[in-house]
Amino acid sequence: MHTLPLYKTDAADKLAWPIIENKISLTSSAMSVFTDFKQHMPHVIDANAPAVKLETIMRQSHVRMMLVVNSDNAFIGIVTAEDVDEQHIVQRIAELETARAELQVRDFMQPKTALMSFDFYELAKSSVGDVIETLKDYGQHHCLVLDRDHHEVRGVISVSDIARELKAPLNIQNKPTFSGLMQVLAA
């Protein structure tokens, strides 16, 4: 082994940026808009975490959906930013007759048995347009992708990611839906 020389960073030095030429279209592979949990860590939160902190956690993580896990780190559901908006918090306080600080993520999550998912292998043979067409009437912001052979949540598809890749003129901050994306693309 040998030591390498170190050089002073010059005032003229700048950051290198990757040249990304993603040309995603409706005919592109659906895999081009799929977040694969075998390549990207999923955003998870403990079911017992305080629900009032969830909005801050999501904002800091730049996500609008998190996978909910139990104390054994087993997947039990999802929670979205919409699930914990002020209206839902007030509603749950009234229903559970509890203090705001006592609410947990589990009080707002959608259980995994209530979720619909794409099949990973069918998705691999599909296009972005197929995904949009399939979900346009559901109005879902996120959809899980399931490897049914291994009973494993393999990843997620987000309408925000699709809109960003297609460079569709959607206001991502306003919780776009697949039906909204189809309306913009059809125009």
Number of C-alpha atoms within 10 A of each C-alpha: 3 4 5 6 5 6 6 5 8 7 6 5 7 8 5 6 6 6 6 6 6 9 10 17 16 16 11 15 19 23 16 18 23 22 19 17 15 10 9 9 10 15 14 16 22 20 24 16 15 17 23 18 14 21 18 12 15 17 11 9 11 9 15 22 19 21 21 25 19 14 9 7 12 11 19 17 21 25 24 20 17 15 19 21 14 11 10 13 18 13 11 18 16 12 9 11 9 11 11 15 11 14 20 18 23 22 19 22 20 18 14 15 8 9 11 12 18 20 16 23 13 11 18 13 11 16 19 22 16 17 21 20 16 13 19 17 13 11 15 16 20 20 18 22 24 20 17 14 9 8 8 13 19 21 22 20 22 22 25 25 17 23 21 16 15 18 12 15 11 17 11 14 8 8 16 18 24 25 20 17 22 17 11 13 14 7 5
